Amino acid sequence: MTDYDFHSLSPVDFERLVCDLLGKDLGVELKAFGQGPDGGVDLEASCENGVMVVQCKHYRGSSFADLKKAAKAEKPKMDRQAPDSYFFVTSQTLSRTQQQTIVELLSPHLAGVNQIYTAVELNELLRRFPDVEVDHFKLWMASASVLQRIVHSGIWQRSEALMEEIQDRVRLYVATPSMQRARGMLDEKAVCVITGAPGVGKSMLADMLALAHWHDGWQVVELASHEINRAWDVLNPDAKQFLYFDDAFGQTDVHERLSNDVGVTVSKLINYVGRKANKRLVITTRTHVLHEAEARDEPIARAGLHARACVVEVADYTALHRARILYNHLYFGDLRRSTVREFVNSGMHMRIIKHPNFTPRLIALSLQQMPDEREAAALFGRMCHTLDHPIELWGTSFREALSEPARMILLHLATFPAYGARHGELQATAMRSATPIEYSRAIRQLEGSWITINEKAPGAGVYTTIANPSCRDFILSFIDSQPEYVADIIGHATDIEQIARLLGYA
């Protein structure tokens, strides 16, 4: 059993862990409150003896002096609240003397040290209630000692440096409905193909699935594209094995991946794993790359990947998910507490959460590009700029992965209204010298990540639309940075409104 220091948890994560542990230990149903001016109440329960209040104190790098200051601030709040019972929980490890100091500061609400839970008591509760540990996977997934066991056990085919990278990333993870969908797909079909646009969290989800299976006793084997045929060498008929193939068909160059018999091997692996109760296979790929691979490789087209697909979409991130993602990035981003407080108190965070281009990767990129001295206003400005101009997210895919007909479709589609263009209208302006087969192939390559094709309204016809505002913003930024394309687009426009719209964007 690991003794956790809880540093991998944000205050929100810690509060939810305490809610589950103390609920079991005290036999009550605790209710968690949102972050904010809560009057000192983090958790509350109504029980036979009246109202119970639990206060949680957790912040990375805090000292006992910080804890004493926080306890003093809680005293007048509890005097006003007057709960019937009160518990004080901290992620710090406190001596008996330090605990007695906290009791004195919060008397009469704390009658003794038995109403204080420290890191020692929390770890003891985790030993008593192992199901809570499993539910709070971020606790053990980011544990240094757990990852050391993975690295040195020899059952995970990863380097120590990469495991440390995962340890850093898992702290930022927020579970979304895609996790439940992916686990359901693995339970039902043993194979899950995680697809989606760049930056929505495909690799992160695959990492979380792999770590969760490792915790349940599965051997995790990472497969690289250049050694995909090694999968047959590592398969053990009697062992529970989780096979993990990230970016199976490449990030930008699908031709290189497919030249190595990847399609045949992946198809055979899917058929093999699908028949075995003790095998799992997770494949990640960008949606447009998967479409390109299916168009160019017959074994992949026959493998039935779409029937096993779990699409990770920006729509999976509700306002609450976005808030937690942003909070985790701010909390673990080595920002001053005063900067985070100003960022939230001024309402800047709501502008970021509601931004139509919000993705976890863009939030991470905006923080990576900030100087060491990070003021709230500068932080907000950098985040807005990154979200408004998501070139870092879409640029490589646009330039390297897409065919020229596909790029032309996107450049012209941006000159149509936001609700899209009818098939014939788009084809007339964007087809150029492409053959009908090349044009249809380009549409299939784009569908699902760059574009969506659906009926605007009953009887209105089928429309092709840019998939999300992030894609559209990138295309417009690209046209703005490459003005030679403007004359070319205007020359092939079929409607004066296209020209007017393009000049308006300029």
C-alpha positions in Angstrom: 0.0 0.0 0.0 1.4 3.4 -1.0 1.6 6.3 1.5 0.4 9.2 -0.6 1.5 12.9 -0.1 -1.6 14.0 -2.1 0.5 16.5 -4.1 -1.0 15.1 -7.4 -4.4 16.4 -6.4 -5.8 19.9 -6.8 -7.8 21.3 -3.9 -11.0 20.3 -5.7 -9.7 16.7 -6.2 -8.6 16.6 -2.5 -12.0 17.8 -1.3 -13.8 15.1 -3.3 -11.5 12.4 -1.9 -12.1 13.6 1.6 -15.8 13.6 0.9 -15.7 9.9 0.0 -13.3 8.8 2.8 -15.0 10.6 5.7 -18.4 9.7 4.4 -17.5 6.0 4.8 -15.6 6.5 8.1 -18.2 8.6 9.8 -21.2 6.8 8.2 -22.8 10.0 6.8 -23.5 11.4 3.4 -21.4 14.5 2.9 -22.3 17.1 0.4 -19.5 19.0 -1.4 -19.8 22.7 -2.2 -18.3 24.6 -5.1 -15.2 26.7 -4.7 -15.7 30.2 -3.6 -16.8 32.3 -0.6 -18.4 29.3 1.2 -18.3 30.8 4.7 -15.8 28.1 5.7 -17.9 25.1 4.7 -16.3 22.7 2.2 -18.4 19.6 3.1 -21.6 19.3 5.1 -24.0 16.6 6.3 -27.2 16.4 8.2 -27.2 13.6 10.7 -28.8 12.5 13.9 -26.7 14.8 16.0 -27.4 17.8 13.8 -25.3 19.6 11.2 -21.8 18.3 10.5 -19.2 20.5 8.8 -15.9 19.4 7.4 -13.2 21.9 6.4 -10.5 20.8 3.9 -7.1 22.5 3.7 -4.8 21.5 0.9 -2.4 23.5 -1.2 1.0 22.4 -2.6 4.0 23.8 -0.8 2.1 25.1 2.1 3.7 25.2 5.5 2.4 24.7 9.1 2.5 28.5 9.5 0.2 28.7 6.4 -2.1 26.1 8.0 -2.3 28.0 11.3 -3.2 31.2 9.4 -5.9 29.4 7.6 -7.3 27.9 10.9 -7.4 31.3 12.5 -9.4 32.6 9.5 -11.9 29.7 10.0 -12.6 30.5 13.6 -15.0 33.4 13.1 -16.7 31.6 10.2 -17.4 28.6 12.5 -18.6 30.9 15.3 -21.2 32.3 12.9 -22.0 28.8 11.5 -22.2 27.1 14.8 -22.2 23.5 13.5 -23.1 20.7 15.8 -20.0 18.8 14.9 -16.8 19.9 13.1 -13.9 18.2 11.5 -10.6 19.7 10.2 -8.8 17.9 7.3 -5.4 18.7 6.0 -3.0 17.0 3.5 -0.1 17.9 5.7 1.6 15.5 8.2 1.3 17.1 11.7 2.9 16.2 15.0 0.8 15.8 18.1 1.8 19.3 19.3 0.9 20.8 16.0 -2.5 19.1 16.0 -3.1 20.4 19.6 -2.3 23.9 18.3 -5.0 23.6 15.6 -7.4 22.4 18.3 -6.7 25.5 20.4 -7.2 27.8 17.5 -10.5 26.3 16.6 -11.9 25.7 20.1 -14.7 25.0 21.0 -15.6 23.6 17.6 -12.7 21.1 17.8 -12.8 19.3 21.1 -9.7 17.2 20.5 -7.2 15.9 18.0 -9.6 13.0 17.1 -11.5 15.6 15.0 -8.4 16.3 12.9 -7.5 14.2 9.9 -4.0 14.6 8.6 -2.1 12.8 5.7 -1.5 9.9 8.1 -5.2 9.3 8.9 -6.2 9.7 5.3 -3.7 7.1 4.2 -5.1 4.8 6.9 -8.6 5.3 5.6 -7.4 4.5 2.1 -6.1 1.2 3.5 -9.5 0.5 5.1 -11.5 1.6 2.0 -9.5 0.4 -1.0 -12.5 1.0 -3.3 -12.1 4.8 -2.7 -8.5 4.6 -3.9 -9.6 2.9 -7.1 -12.3 5.5 -7.7 -9.8 8.3 -7.3 -7.4 7.1 -9.9 -5.5 10.4 -10.1 -4.3 9.7 -6.6 -2.3 6.6 -7.5 -1.8 7.3 -11.2 0.5 10.3 -10.5 2.2 8.7 -7.5 6.0 8.6 -7.9 6.3 5.3 -6.1 3.6 3.7 -8.3 5.3 4.8 -11.4 8.6 3.6 -10.1 7.0 0.2 -9.7 5.8 0.4 -13.3 9.2 1.3 -14.7 11.2 -1.2 -12.7 8.7 -4.1 -13.0 9.5 -4.5 -16.7 5.9 -5.1 -17.6 5.3 -1.7 -19.1 7.3 -1.0 -22.3 8.0 2.6 -21.7 11.1 4.6 -20.7 11.4 6.2 -17.3 11.4 9.7 -18.9 8.1 9.0 -20.6 6.6 7.7 -17.4 7.6 10.9 -15.7 5.8 12.8 -18.5 2.7 10.9 -17.9 3.0 11.6 -14.1 2.9 15.3 -14.9 0.1 15.0 -17.4 -2.2 12.9 -15.2 -2.5 15.7 -12.6 -4.2 17.8 -15.3 -6.7 15.1 -16.4 -10.4 15.5 -15.9 -12.6 12.5 -16.6 -15.3 13.2 -19.2 -18.0 11.0 -20.7 -15.5 9.7 -23.3 -13.8 7.7 -20.5 -17.1 5.8 -19.8 -17.7 5.3 -23.5 -14.1 3.9 -24.0 -14.3 1.6 -21.1 -17.7 0.3 -22.2 -16.3 -0.3 -25.7 -13.4 -2.3 -24.2 -15.7 -4.4 -22.0 -18.0 -5.1 -24.9 -15.7 -5.6 -27.9 -12.1 -5.7 -26.3 -11.0 -3.1 -28.9 -11.4 0.6 -28.7 -10.3 3.1 -31.5 -10.0 6.5 -29.9 -10.5 9.2 -32.6 -11.0 12.9 -32.7 -9.5 16.2 -33.8 -6.0 17.4 -32.7 -5.8 18.5 -29.1 -9.0 17.1 -27.7 -7.3 14.6 -25.4 -7.0 11.3 -27.3 -3.6 10.3 -26.1 -4.4 11.4 -22.5 -7.5 9.2 -22.5 -5.5 6.2 -23.8 -2.9 6.8 -21.1 -5.6 6.8 -18.4 -7.1 3.6 -19.8 -3.7 2.0 -19.8 -2.8 3.0 -16.3 -6.2 1.9 -15.0 -5.8 -1.5 -16.5 -2.3 -1.8 -15.1 -3.7 -1.0 -11.6 -6.2 -3.9 -12.2 -3.3 -6.3 -12.9 -3.1 -6.1 -16.7 0.3 -6.2 -18.4 0.5 -3.0 -20.5 2.5 -3.2 -23.8 3.0 0.0 -25.9 3.3 -0.7 -29.6 5.3 1.7 -31.8 4.6 2.0 -35.5 8.0 0.8 -36.6 7.8 -2.3 -34.5 4.1 -3.2 -34.8 4.9 -6.7 -35.9 6.5 -7.3 -32.5 2.9 -7.5 -31.1 3.0 -11.2 -31.9 6.2 -11.7 -30.0 4.9 -10.2 -26.8 1.5 -11.9 -26.8 1.1 -14.3 -23.9 -2.0 -16.5 -24.3 -2.4 -16.9 -20.5 -1.7 -13.3 -19.4 -4.1 -10.4 -19.2 -2.6 -8.0 -21.7 -3.5 -4.4 -22.6 -2.0 -3.4 -26.0 -1.7 0.3 -26.7 -1.0 1.7 -30.2 -0.8 5.5 -30.1 -1.1 7.5 -33.4 -1.4 4.1 -35.2 -1.5 5.6 -38.7 0.7 8.6 -38.1 0.1 12.2 -37.2 0.9 13.7 -40.5 2.3 11.1 -42.9 -0.1 8.3 -43.4 1.8 6.9 -46.4 4.9 6.1 -44.3 2.9 4.2 -41.7 1.0 2.2 -44.2 4.1 1.2 -46.1 5.1 -1.0 -43.1 2.2 -3.5 -43.3 0.5 -1.6 -40.5 -2.9 -2.2 -42.0 -2.6 -6.0 -42.2 -1.1 -6.3 -38.7 -3.8 -4.0 -37.1 -6.5 -6.0 -38.9 -5.2 -9.3 -37.6 -4.7 -7.9 -34.1 -8.3 -6.7 -33.9 -9.6 -10.1 -35.0 -7.3 -11.9 -32.5 -8.0 -9.6 -29.5 -11.7 -9.6 -30.2 -11.8 -13.3 -29.6 -9.8 -13.3 -26.3 -11.3 -12.5 -22.9 -7.9 -11.6 -21.4 -6.7 -9.2 -24.2 -7.5 -5.5 -24.8 -6.4 -3.2 -27.6 -6.5 0.6 -27.7 -5.7 2.5 -30.9 -5.5 6.3 -31.1 -5.7 8.2 -34.4 -6.9 11.5 -35.7 -10.2 11.2 -37.5 -9.0 12.5 -40.8 -5.9 10.3 -40.7 -8.2 7.3 -40.0 -10.3 8.2 -43.1 -7.2 8.5 -45.2 -5.9 5.2 -44.0 -9.2 3.4 -44.8 -9.3 5.0 -48.2 -5.7 3.8 -49.0 -5.5 0.4 -47.2 -8.0 -2.3 -47.9 -7.3 -4.4 -44.7 -7.9 -1.3 -42.6 -11.1 -0.6 -44.4 -12.3 -4.2 -43.7 -11.2 -4.2 -40.1 -14.4 -2.5 -38.9 -12.7 0.3 -36.9 -15.7 2.5 -37.0 -17.8 -0.1 -35.2 -15.2 0.1 -32.3 -14.7 3.8 -32.4 -14.9 6.1 -29.4 -14.9 9.7 -30.7 -13.5 12.3 -28.3 -15.2 15.6 -29.1 -14.9 19.1 -27.7 -18.6 18.8 -27.0 -17.7 16.2 -24.3 -16.4 19.1 -22.2 -19.3 20.7 -20.4 -18.8 24.0 -18.6 -17.9 22.1 -15.4 -15.3 19.9 -17.2 -13.8 23.0 -18.7 -13.7 24.8 -15.4 -11.9 21.8 -13.8 -9.4 21.5 -16.7 -8.6 25.2 -16.4 -8.3 25.0 -12.7 -5.9 22.1 -12.8 -3.7 23.9 -15.3 -3.6 27.0 -13.2 -3.1 25.2 -10.0 -0.2 23.0 -11.3 1.2 25.7 -13.5 3.5 27.2 -10.8 1.6 30.4 -10.7 1.4 32.6 -7.6 -1.7 32.1 -5.6 -2.4 35.8 -5.8 -2.3 35.6 -9.6 -4.8 32.7 -9.7 -7.0 34.5 -7.2 -7.0 37.7 -9.3 -7.6 35.7 -12.4 -10.7 34.1 -10.9 -12.0 37.1 -8.8 -12.0 39.3 -11.9 -14.1 36.9 -13.9 -11.4 36.2 -16.5 -11.8 32.5 -16.0 -15.4 32.5 -17.3 -14.3 34.1 -20.6 -11.8 31.3 -21.1 -14.3 28.6 -20.1 -16.9 29.9 -22.5 -14.5 30.4 -25.4 -15.7 28.4 -28.5 -12.2 27.2 -29.3 -11.5 25.7 -25.8 -9.4 22.5 -25.8 -7.1 21.1 -23.2 -4.1 21.4 -25.5 -4.6 25.1 -26.3 -4.9 25.8 -22.5 -1.6 24.0 -22.0 0.1 25.8 -24.9 -1.0 29.2 -23.6 0.7 28.5 -20.2 3.8 27.2 -21.8 4.3 30.4 -23.7 4.0 32.6 -20.7 7.1 34.3 -19.2 8.2 33.5 -15.7 6.5 36.5 -14.2 2.9 35.7 -14.9 0.4 38.5 -14.0 -3.3 37.8 -14.3 -3.9 40.3 -17.1 -0.9 38.9 -19.1 -2.1 35.4 -18.5 -5.6 36.2 -19.7 -4.2 38.0 -22.8 -2.0 35.0 -23.8 -4.9 32.5 -23.3 -7.2 34.6 -25.4 -4.6 35.0 -28.2 -4.0 31.3 -28.3 -7.7 30.4 -28.4 -8.4 33.1 -31.0 -5.5 31.9 -33.2 -5.3 28.1 -32.8 -2.6 27.8 -35.5 -0.4 25.7 -33.1 -3.2 23.1 -32.9 -4.2 22.8 -36.6 -1.1 24.0 -38.5 0.9 20.8 -38.9 -2.2 18.8 -39.8 -3.3 21.3 -42.4 0.1 21.6 -44.1 1.4 18.1 -43.8 -1.5 15.6 -43.5 -4.1 16.9 -45.9 -4.1 16.5 -49.7 -4.2 19.6 -51.9 -7.9 19.0 -52.8 -8.7 18.8 -49.1 -6.9 22.0 -48.4 -8.8 23.7 -51.3 -12.1 22.5 -49.9 -11.3 24.1 -46.5 -10.1 27.4 -48.0 -13.2 27.8 -50.0 -15.6 26.5 -47.3 -14.4 29.4 -45.1 -15.9 31.8 -47.7 -19.4 30.4 -47.2 -21.7 31.2 -44.2 -20.9 29.5 -40.9 -23.8 27.1 -41.5 -21.9 25.7 -44.5 -22.4 25.1 -48.2 -24.5 22.8 -50.3 -22.6 19.9 -51.9 -22.9 21.3 -55.4 -21.9 24.8 -54.5 -18.8 23.7 -52.7 -17.8 21.3 -55.4 -18.2 24.0 -58.1 -15.8 26.3 -56.4 -13.3 24.0 -54.7 -12.9 21.0 -57.0 -10.4 22.7 -59.3 -8.3 20.1 -61.3 -9.1 17.2 -59.0 -10.9 14.2 -60.4 -14.2 13.2 -58.9 -12.5 10.3 -57.2 -9.8 12.6 -55.7 -12.5 15.1 -54.6 -14.6 12.5 -52.9 -11.5 11.1 -51.2 -10.7 14.6 -49.9 -14.2 14.9 -48.5 -13.9 11.6 -46.7 -10.4 12.6 -45.3 -11.9 15.8 -43.8 -15.1 14.5 -42.5 -15.3 14.0 -38.7 -12.4 16.3 -37.8 -12.3 19.3 -40.1 -15.9 19.2 -41.5 -19.3 17.8 -40.8 -21.9 16.8 -43.4 -25.5 16.9 -42.4 -29.0 18.2 -43.3 -29.4 21.8 -42.2 -33.2 21.4 -41.9 -35.8 18.9 -43.3 -36.0 19.5 -47.0 -33.2 22.1 -47.0 -30.6 19.8 -48.5 -27.3 18.4 -47.3 -24.7 21.0 -46.1 -21.0 20.7 -45.5 -19.9 22.8 -42.5 -16.5 23.5 -40.9 -16.5 21.2 -37.8 -15.9 23.8 -35.1 -14.9 27.4 -34.5 -11.3 26.5 -33.9 -11.0 25.0 -37.4 -12.6 28.0 -39.0 -10.4 30.5 -37.0 -7.3 28.6 -38.1 -8.3 28.6 -41.8 -8.9 32.3 -41.7 -5.6 32.9 -39.9 -3.9 30.8 -42.6 -5.5 32.8 -45.4 -4.5 36.0 -43.6 -0.8 34.8 -43.4 -0.8 33.6 -47.0 -2.3 36.5 -49.0 -1.4 34.9 -52.4 -4.2 32.5 -51.8 -6.8 35.3 -51.6 -6.6 36.1 -55.3 -6.7 32.4 -56.2 -9.8 31.9 -54.0 -11.5 35.0 -55.4 -10.8 33.8 -59.0 -12.6 30.5 -58.4 -15.5 31.9 -56.4 -18.9 31.2 -57.9 -20.9 33.8 -55.8 -20.3 37.5 -55.2 -21.2 36.9 -51.5 -18.2 34.6 -51.2 -15.9 37.5 -52.3 -17.6 40.0 -50.0 -17.3 37.6 -47.1 -13.6 37.0 -47.7 -12.9 40.7 -48.0 -14.9 41.3 -44.9 -12.7 38.8 -43.0 -9.6 40.5 -44.3 
